[in-house]
Amino acid sequence: MKIMLIEDDTTMRSLLQTLLEMEGFDITPFTGNINKEEILRELKKNQPDTLIMDVHLQNLNGISLLTEIRESETAGRVKIIMTSGMDLKIECQEAGADGFLQKPYIPDDLLKFLRLEEE
């Protein structure tokens, strides 16, 4: 499974990348400028199966970006897991998220969700 990570906290992004690669996933971390045009361009270019994205991205609202991704035909039907330190599960689901994890979350919770996606 090909996964793209959009997380502006470099430590969190690095930890997630290491964990997921150890579990055998193909990981593409987004390391560009956090702006919607570049993110949409990278999604189109990489065509991941799953996107793991933080709600709070520097000066960009992840829920608004989620809505744009769902309205965009360039991203295809990518599965999107949103993450946040705040309980925004309902808001994320209403905007089109396939899953939500509240930080700090147990890595096994993320892995369980991803394993369900593989079936």
SEKE-596607 format. One line per field, with one value per residue: residue number from 1; z negated, x negated, y of N, C-alpha, C in turn. Coordinates in steps of 0.2 Angstrom, whole numbers, padded with zeros to 4 digits. Layout:
# SEKE-596607
num: (NUM/...);
n_w: (Z/...);
n_u: (X/...);
n_v: (Y/...);
ca_w: (Z/...);
ca_u: (X/...);
ca_v: (Y/...);
c_w: (Z/...);
c_u: (X/...);
c_v: (Y/...);
***
This chain:
# SEKE-596607
num: (1/2/3/4/5/6/7/8/9/10/11/12/13/14/15/16/17/18/19/20/21/22/23/24/25/26/27/28/29/30/31/32/33/34/35/36/37/38/39/40/41/42/43/44/45/46/47/48/49/50/51/52/53/54/55/56/57/58/59/60/61/62/63/64/65/66/67/68/69/70/71/72/73/74/75/76/77/78/79/80/81/82/83/84/85/86/87/88/89/90/91/92/93/94/95/96/97/98/99/100/101/102/103/104/105/106/107/108/109/110/111/112/113/114/115/116/117/118/119);
n_w: (0000/0004/-0004/-0008/-0018/-0026/-0036/-0047/-0057/-0059/-0067/-0071/-0058/-0054/-0063/-0060/-0047/-0048/-0057/-0048/-0037/-0042/-0044/-0032/-0022/-0008/-0009/-0006/-0011/-0013/-0010/-0005/-0003/-0013/-0006/0002/0017/0020/0012/0018/0031/0028/0024/0035/0043/0036/0033/0021/0011/-0001/-0012/-0025/-0036/-0045/-0054/-0058/-0050/-0049/-0042/-0036/-0035/-0038/-0037/-0028/-0017/-0015/-0011/0002/0008/0009/0018/0029/0044/0047/0037/0036/0029/0015/-0001/-0016/-0031/-0045/-0057/-0074/-0088/-0094/-0097/-0083/-0075/-0070/-0062/-0053/-0047/-0041/-0032/-0023/-0027/-0029/-0040/-0057/-0069/-0085/-0092/-0107/-0098/-0099/-0090/-0085/-0083/-0072/-0063/-0063/-0057/-0044/-0040/-0038/-0027/-0018/-0015);
n_u: (-0004/-0003/-0007/-0004/-0011/-0006/-0011/-0016/-0025/-0041/-0047/-0036/-0032/-0044/-0044/-0032/-0035/-0046/-0040/-0029/-0036/-0044/-0034/-0031/-0025/-0024/-0030/-0028/-0033/-0027/-0036/-0037/-0033/-0020/-0006/0010/0010/-0003/-0002/0009/0004/-0006/0001/0008/-0003/-0009/0001/0006/0013/0018/0019/0012/0016/0013/0023/0020/0010/-0003/0000/0012/0028/0032/0044/0051/0043/0045/0058/0056/0048/0057/0066/0059/0054/0041/0035/0041/0049/0043/0040/0042/0035/0037/0028/0027/0023/0035/0052/0059/0066/0080/0081/0071/0075/0087/0082/0077/0067/0060/0056/0051/0039/0036/0023/0012/0010/0010/-0002/0003/0016/0017/0011/0020/0031/0025/0022/0035/0039/0031/0038);
n_v: (-0006/0011/0025/0042/0055/0069/0080/0093/0093/0089/0079/0070/0066/0060/0049/0042/0039/0030/0020/0015/0011/0001/-0008/-0012/-0004/0007/0022/0040/0054/0070/0084/0097/0114/0119/0121/0122/0121/0115/0103/0097/0095/0086/0075/0071/0068/0057/0048/0041/0027/0029/0043/0051/0064/0079/0089/0102/0112/0121/0137/0132/0125/0109/0103/0111/0109/0095/0095/0101/0092/0081/0086/0088/0081/0076/0069/0056/0042/0042/0035/0044/0048/0057/0067/0074/0084/0088/0084/0081/0073/0071/0083/0081/0069/0073/0081/0072/0063/0047/0041/0045/0049/0054/0063/0061/0046/0028/0018/0006/0008/0015/0006/-0004/0002/0004/-0009/-0014/-0007/-0013/-0025);
ca_w: (0000/0005/-0009/-0008/-0025/-0026/-0043/-0047/-0063/-0056/-0072/-0070/-0051/-0054/-0067/-0056/-0041/-0051/-0059/-0043/-0032/-0046/-0043/-0025/-0018/-0004/-0011/-0003/-0016/-0010/-0013/-0002/-0006/-0015/-0003/0006/0023/0020/0010/0024/0036/0026/0023/0042/0045/0032/0033/0015/0009/-0008/-0014/-0032/-0036/-0051/-0053/-0059/-0046/-0049/-0041/-0032/-0038/-0035/-0035/-0021/-0012/-0014/-0007/0008/0011/0011/0023/0034/0048/0047/0031/0037/0022/0010/-0008/-0020/-0038/-0048/-0064/-0077/-0095/-0096/-0095/-0077/-0072/-0067/-0057/-0048/-0043/-0037/-0026/-0019/-0029/-0030/-0047/-0062/-0075/-0090/-0095/-0104/-0097/-0099/-0083/-0083/-0081/-0065/-0059/-0062/-0051/-0038/-0038/-0036/-0020/-0013/-0014);
ca_u: (0000/-0006/-0004/-0007/-0011/-0006/-0012/-0021/-0029/-0046/-0048/-0031/-0033/-0049/-0042/-0027/-0038/-0050/-0035/-0026/-0041/-0045/-0028/-0031/-0021/-0028/-0029/-0030/-0032/-0026/-0041/-0037/-0029/-0013/-0001/0014/0008/-0008/0001/0014/0000/-0010/0006/0009/-0009/-0011/0007/0006/0019/0020/0016/0013/0015/0014/0028/0017/0004/-0006/0006/0017/0033/0032/0051/0053/0039/0048/0064/0054/0046/0063/0069/0054/0053/0034/0033/0044/0053/0038/0042/0039/0035/0035/0026/0027/0023/0041/0057/0062/0068/0086/0079/0067/0079/0092/0078/0075/0062/0062/0054/0049/0036/0034/0016/0007/0013/0006/-0003/0007/0023/0016/0009/0026/0035/0022/0023/0042/0039/0028/0042);
ca_v: (0000/0017/0030/0049/0058/0076/0081/0098/0092/0084/0073/0066/0064/0055/0043/0039/0036/0024/0015/0012/0007/-0006/-0013/-0014/0001/0012/0029/0046/0060/0077/0088/0103/0120/0117/0125/0118/0119/0110/0097/0094/0093/0080/0069/0069/0065/0051/0044/0036/0023/0032/0049/0053/0071/0082/0095/0109/0112/0128/0141/0129/0121/0103/0101/0114/0105/0089/0096/0102/0085/0077/0090/0088/0074/0074/0064/0050/0041/0041/0035/0049/0047/0064/0067/0080/0084/0090/0079/0084/0067/0073/0088/0077/0064/0077/0084/0067/0058/0040/0039/0050/0047/0059/0063/0056/0039/0022/0016/0000/0010/0017/0000/-0008/0005/0003/-0016/-0015/-0004/-0018/-0031);
c_w: (0000/0001/-0008/-0015/-0024/-0034/-0044/-0053/-0061/-0061/-0071/-0063/-0051/-0057/-0063/-0050/-0043/-0053/-0053/-0038/-0036/-0045/-0036/-0020/-0014/-0006/-0007/-0008/-0012/-0013/-0010/-0006/-0007/-0012/0002/0013/0024/0017/0015/0029/0034/0026/0030/0045/0042/0032/0027/0014/0003/-0009/-0022/-0033/-0042/-0049/-0053/-0055/-0045/-0048/-0036/-0036/-0035/-0033/-0029/-0016/-0010/-0010/0001/0012/0013/0017/0030/0038/0048/0042/0032/0030/0017/0003/-0012/-0027/-0041/-0055/-0067/-0084/-0098/-0094/-0089/-0073/-0067/-0061/-0051/-0044/-0039/-0031/-0021/-0021/-0030/-0037/-0051/-0068/-0079/-0093/-0103/-0104/-0097/-0092/-0081/-0081/-0073/-0060/-0058/-0057/-0045/-0035/-0036/-0029/-0015/-0011/-0008);
c_u: (-0004/-0003/-0008/-0006/-0011/-0006/-0018/-0026/-0034/-0047/-0042/-0031/-0038/-0047/-0037/-0030/-0042/-0045/-0032/-0030/-0043/-0040/-0027/-0027/-0026/-0026/-0032/-0028/-0032/-0031/-0042/-0034/-0022/-0008/0003/0012/0002/-0006/0005/0009/-0004/-0005/0007/0003/-0010/-0005/0007/0013/0022/0016/0017/0011/0017/0019/0025/0010/0002/0000/0011/0021/0034/0039/0053/0049/0042/0054/0062/0051/0052/0066/0065/0054/0046/0032/0036/0048/0048/0042/0039/0040/0033/0033/0026/0026/0030/0046/0061/0065/0074/0085/0076/0071/0084/0088/0076/0069/0064/0060/0052/0045/0034/0027/0016/0011/0008/0005/0001/0014/0022/0015/0016/0031/0032/0023/0030/0043/0036/0033/0047);
c_v: (0006/0022/0037/0052/0066/0079/0087/0097/0087/0078/0068/0063/0058/0048/0039/0035/0030/0018/0011/0009/0001/-0011/-0014/-0010/0005/0019/0035/0052/0066/0082/0095/0109/0118/0123/0120/0116/0114/0103/0093/0091/0086/0074/0067/0065/0058/0046/0038/0032/0026/0038/0050/0060/0074/0088/0101/0109/0119/0133/0139/0125/0115/0101/0104/0111/0098/0089/0097/0096/0081/0080/0089/0081/0072/0069/0057/0049/0038/0040/0040/0048/0054/0063/0074/0079/0086/0085/0082/0078/0069/0078/0085/0072/0068/0080/0079/0062/0051/0037/0045/0047/0054/0058/0064/0049/0034/0020/0010/0002/0012/0011/-0004/-0005/0004/-0004/-0017/-0012/-0009/-0024/-0030);
***
